[in-house]
């Protein structure tokens, strides 16, 4: 738990070179919609994260993406827009709910 809001981007660290969508649900049919969804999640904020799912509500992985950093390290992200599973730069997976859903 953090004492302040932190973005997914700053939690994972490093500058992103490429984000490649591995799969997505059909309603995200254009590159613009996918870009908007991923940007919203990547810049989204949270206060609490865990190494396991900590919510009761159902969540779908609307978007699964591979993240490549400028230094060549890779990570992954799965999200439904409010719930996020992200892999940090050491390979560990973290689960979080983005604000305002947790407020």
C-alpha positions in Angstrom: 0.0 0.0 0.0 1.3 3.5 -0.9 0.6 6.7 1.0 -0.1 8.5 -2.3 -1.5 7.7 -5.7 0.9 6.2 -8.1 0.6 5.5 -11.8 1.0 2.1 -13.4 3.8 3.7 -15.5 5.8 4.9 -12.6 5.2 1.6 -10.6 6.7 -0.5 -13.4 9.4 2.1 -14.2 11.3 2.8 -17.4 10.4 4.4 -20.6 8.2 2.4 -22.9 9.4 1.9 -26.5 6.5 -0.3 -27.8 3.2 -1.7 -26.6 1.9 -4.5 -28.7 -1.6 -5.8 -28.3 -1.6 -9.6 -28.2 -5.4 -9.9 -28.0 -8.5 -7.8 -27.3 -12.3 -8.0 -27.2 -14.1 -7.2 -30.5 -15.5 -3.8 -29.3 -11.9 -2.4 -29.4 -11.8 -2.6 -33.1 -9.7 0.4 -34.1 -6.2 1.4 -33.3 -7.4 4.6 -31.9 -9.7 2.8 -29.4 -7.0 0.5 -28.3 -4.5 3.3 -28.0 -7.0 5.3 -25.8 -7.7 2.3 -23.6 -4.0 1.5 -23.1 -3.1 5.1 -22.4 -5.9 5.4 -19.8 -4.6 2.3 -18.0 -0.9 3.0 -18.3 -1.4 6.5 -16.9 -4.1 5.4 -14.4 -3.4 5.6 -10.7 -3.8 3.4 -7.7 -2.8 3.3 -4.0 -2.8 -0.5 -3.4 -1.4 -3.5 -5.2 -0.9 -7.1 -4.4 0.6 -10.3 -5.8 -2.9 -11.8 -6.0 -6.3 -10.7 -7.1 -7.8 -8.7 -4.2 -11.3 -7.9 -5.6 -14.6 -9.8 -5.5 -16.2 -8.4 -8.7 -15.8 -10.2 -12.0 -13.3 -8.7 -14.4 -12.5 -9.6 -18.0 -9.2 -9.2 -19.6 -10.4 -6.9 -22.5 -6.9 -6.2 -23.6 -3.7 -8.2 -23.3 -0.5 -6.4 -24.3 3.3 -7.0 -24.4 5.4 -4.0 -23.3 8.9 -3.4 -24.5 11.1 -0.8 -22.7 13.8 1.3 -24.3 16.5 -0.9 -22.6 15.0 -4.0 -24.2 13.3 -5.5 -21.1 9.8 -6.8 -21.6 6.7 -6.9 -19.5 3.0 -7.7 -19.9 -0.3 -6.1 -19.1 -3.8 -7.5 -18.9 -6.7 -5.1 -18.2 -10.4 -4.5 -18.4 -9.9 -0.8 -18.0 -10.3 -0.7 -14.2 -8.6 -3.9 -13.1 -4.9 -4.4 -14.1 -2.4 -7.3 -14.0 1.0 -6.0 -14.8 4.4 -7.6 -14.8 7.2 -5.5 -13.3 10.7 -5.3 -14.7 11.9 -8.2 -12.5 9.1 -10.5 -13.9 6.8 -10.4 -10.9 3.0 -10.0 -11.5 1.0 -7.4 -9.6 -2.7 -6.8 -9.4 -4.4 -3.5 -8.9 -7.7 -1.6 -9.3 -7.4 1.9 -10.8 -9.0 5.0 -9.4 -11.8 6.1 -9.3 -13.1 2.5 -8.9 -11.4 2.1 -5.5 -12.4 5.4 -4.1 
